[in-house]
Amino acid sequence: MWCHILVLVVSVLLAVNALHGQALPPAQSSSPSSKPPGTKPLSLDDAIGIALRGHPALREAEDAVAAAEAEVKEARANYFPQLSFSGIGKVGLSGATSALGLPGFPASPFWRNAAYSANWYQNIFDFGRTKHLVASQRAFAESTRFKSKEEKERVVLAVKRVYFSVLEAQGLQSLAEQTVEERKLTLRRVRASFEQGLQSQMEVSLAEASVAEAEGSLAEARAAVGKGFAALRLAMGVDGAPKYDLQVPKMELLTLAPLEDLVQEGVRNRPDAQALEWKVRAFSEGAGLAHAERLPKINGFGAGGQGRFNGTTVKEEQRHGVGAMGLFIPIFTGGRLEAAQQEAKAQLDAALATRVQLNQRIRQEVSEAYYELGGFLDRMNAADEQRKAADEASRLAQARYQTQLASLLDVLTAEVAKTAAETAFARTQFDYQRARAELEFAIGQAPQP
């Protein structure tokens, strides 16, 4: 009779090992005495703050914003006069030095000349070329800023995902360590009974196999924690291998707004959607620029300086300055300007189509995150009820066992059910936290370090 009961007990203990792959107890931060040397406490807000301050992807995005702002300044320069100085000393054919591209007096057509001048160039009227160019570059700069913001939110989402996964892995390791100790205790008891002739070698072999299986699961759990911390350091953009003691964040339940409200919030607030809106504006201004290129433009030029005019018919009062105004009208360019207009229109149409597609994707992502979060909330409530019922069942089984109304197998079964319920509840909490992070990203909620 006792032999059969022991076999059932060992089977129950084997079932405990299977539970660690499905649920885990709440992860707890290490006590001060158990921390490895050099371990730093790290809350979720700390991890997000470290990532936002130094992640390489964010530095790259900030550099892209700086480059876009410089392009705006470059375009705005066309509004202002362009000043230069030029000089030349030459002997030779008239106009042969035009390849140097020197404006002002050095461009004079004299055979022998030593000249210099200060030159002024001004775009007087270009039918909107500069206006459209500046507006286009400004729109691209705004688009780049929102892309940088999107990168920040993606970095924050990655940190949250990995942070909760590491906490989950630590809980798995804690359960595996507890399981190993329980299996070793069971093995010692079975060996003691075997030495007294109360158990067979089969029960000892089953207990030894159970311990070996638990130790293998523990090694796997420790490896998962190590890989999890490596992924966390990568998500934070941290060099080296600093050690952290993760802090379990406070659990907060959300009251979900209607789905359609969240979808519209995502369309309005998502930085990728805002970046695309500015990109559409940029392409629209680009189309205006392509049209303006087909229109005339008027430029002004002036120069003042000194040259060698001896032996020429140039009067003395005409030797120190020049002023001019030029008109340029494109008539035939071999289809170049027409093709530029077609290209600009095609880019604008493509951006408009991409905007429709992005809005559809935002709706899908918000909907998936919404229903996933709601599902985890329902599962967490159900797991909480299951935990309470299992705790009560365990208490009753202990009481019945003390009055010899229940067997040891009944107690062990109740304890396994209690552990399963508690660990399932803990795991749904981590699932809920990850799902919440996904929903916050989908609706474009600004990251909070």
ABEGO torsion letter per residue (X at the ends): XAAAAAAAAAAAAAAAAAAAAABBBBBBBBBAAABBBGBBBBBAAAAAAAAAAABAAAAAAAAAAAAAAAAAAAAAAAABBBBBBBBBBBBEBBGAAAAAGBBEAAABABABBBBBBBBBBBBABAGGAAAAAAAAAAAAAAAAAAAAAAAAAAAAAAAAAAAAAAAAAAAAAAAAAAAAAAAAAAAAAAAAAAAAGABBAAAAAAAAAAAAAAAAAAAAAAAAAAAAAAAAAAAAGBBEBBBBBBBBBBBBBBBBBBAAAAAAAAAAABAAAAAAAAAAAAAAAAAAAAAAAABBBBBBBBBBBBBBABGBABBAAAAABBBBBBBBBBABAGGAAAAAAAAAAAAAAAAAAAAAAAAAAAAAAAAAAAAAAAAAAAAAAAAAAAAAAAAAAAAAAAAAAAAGABBAAAAAAAAAAAAAAAAAAAAAAAAAAAAAAAAAAAAGBBBBX
